[in-house]
Amino acid sequence: MDQELRKRFATLTTAHLADACIRARLPVRCAPAAMHAVIPGSRLAGRAVPARHVGSVDIFLEAFEGARPGDVLVVDNRGRTDEACVGDLVALEALDAGLDGIVIWGLHRDTADIREIGLPVFSLGAVPTGPLRLEARPEGTLESATVGEWTVDRADLVLGDEDGVLFIPAAHAAELFTLAETIRDTERRQAERIRAGESLRSQVRFEDYLTSREQTPSLTFRDHLRAVGGAIEE
């Protein structure tokens, strides 16, 4: 992820970019809502470095070998809640390798140490025990990772903030960031007008929408918003 996009994300949220995906008619690939930052308020942004965990830390060390500064380790532990797969040593190693953070489809441990390290880590929660198993390594272990219902690979960018984690295709990043900035600016203007006393219903001509819908029942509010330049759902 280049520095220009990183700077632009600093003024955006994952919500803005999720809405941009809708407008661009791309899948909105969010990590499940249970995914939270270990350090409240954390943000991360970078190219995905996938790794499927099979019970041993060496898979992460190997992933770091091929990582670039600013990348984000995406750990697939199949959403397991009976073991932690990332602890303080992996977080420290990721920091030393220059990574921007870690996203875990599973659990972490060593919470206090990870918070002290300061590296953004998003996971489903914490549990004291590490892995109690060692499985055979499947093909493609470092090529893709599954997070919830989504498959993530090195062609994806990972974005995380207080709303959660979003995956977007790097090939569409410039387009999506531009759309997200347009949505952000429109929403800010709408918010300012509400504070000044102009209701949102008035701004988006909601009465006109209700009238039009009576004549054309198939008309959606989203279509109406696009016609009047509003930004609520996207």
Secondary structure as UniProt FT lines:
FT   HELIX           3..9
FT   TURN            10..11
FT   HELIX           14..23
FT   TURN            24..25
FT   STRAND          29..30
FT   TURN            33..34
FT   STRAND          36..37
FT   TURN            40..41
FT   STRAND          44..52
FT   HELIX           58..65
FT   TURN            69..70
FT   STRAND          72..76
FT   TURN            78..79
FT   STRAND          84..86
FT   HELIX           88..96
FT   TURN            97..98
FT   STRAND          101..105
FT   STRAND          107..108
FT   HELIX           111..117
FT   STRAND          121..123
FT   TURN            139..143
FT   STRAND          144..147
FT   TURN            148..149
FT   STRAND          150..153
FT   TURN            154..155
FT   STRAND          156..161
FT   TURN            162..163
FT   STRAND          164..169
FT   HELIX           170..172
FT   HELIX           173..195
FT   TURN            196..197
FT   HELIX           200..203
FT   TURN            204..205
FT   HELIX           206..215
FT   TURN            217..218
FT   HELIX           221..228
//
